[in-house]
Amino acid sequence: MTADEEGWIEGMSEFYISVDDGWSRIFVMILGTALPDNKVKEQFVDFCKREVMEATGELTPLNESDMIHLFPMFLEELLRQ
């Protein structure tokens, strides 16, 4: 595996870890409630991937501020479905 491939895989891993951490934090620490069904989380991950790829062209990790900004946008998208 080349260094570029390893970097790409590591970047994707960091993206998924950041979304997972943020998702848990939003529900448990901020809202103080249980996590919703895993299907909802999968939709949120897909939503974040689209938004991040559109903005940066690559899957970069999200910080807590990014997650809090994207969450209401995700809820609005769910309403449009």
N, C-alpha and C positions, 0 to 999 in steps of 0.2 A: 504494500500500500504506500502511496506517495505521501509526502508531507502535506500537500494540498488536500488530498482525500481525508487524511486524518484530521486536519483542521476543519474541514467541512462537517465531518461526523461529530467532532467535538462541539462545534457551533450549534448544530441541530440538537444535540444532547442538552446543552446549556439553555436553549430556547424552551425545550419541553420541561426541564426542571424549573425554570423561572415561571412558566405558566402554571404548572402544578402547585408550586409554592404559593403563588399569588391567588389562585383559585381557592385553596384551602384557607388562606388568610382572610380573603374577602368574606367568606361565609362564617368561619369559626371565630375569628378575632374581631372583625369589624361589625358584622351583622349579628353575631352571637347565635347562630343557628346551625342545624345539621347541613351537611352537604347534600345537594340535590342528586337526582339519578345520574349515573355515569354517562348516559346518553347526552344529557345537557352539557356536561363537561366536554365531551367529545365535540359537540357543536361549537362550544366556546373556543376550543383549541383550533378548530378549522377557521373560525372567524378571525382569531388572532393571527394565524398564519397568513391569511389573505391580506389583512391590514398591514402587517409588518413587511410582507413581500412587496406590497404596493408602495409602501413608504420608503423602504431601504433597498429592495432588490435582493435581500438575503435574510435568513432567519437569525435574527440577533436576539439575545436574551432581553426580556422585558423587566423593567424595575417596577416597584410597587406603584409609583405614580402612573406609569403607562397602563398598568392593569386597571387601576381605578378609573382612568380616563376611558378605556375600552369597554368596561363592563356595561355602562348604560347604553352605549352604542349597540352592544350585543343584545341587550334586552329589547331595544327598539327593532332590531332585525328580527327577533323572534316574533314580535307582534305583526310584522309584515308577512310572515310565512303563512 
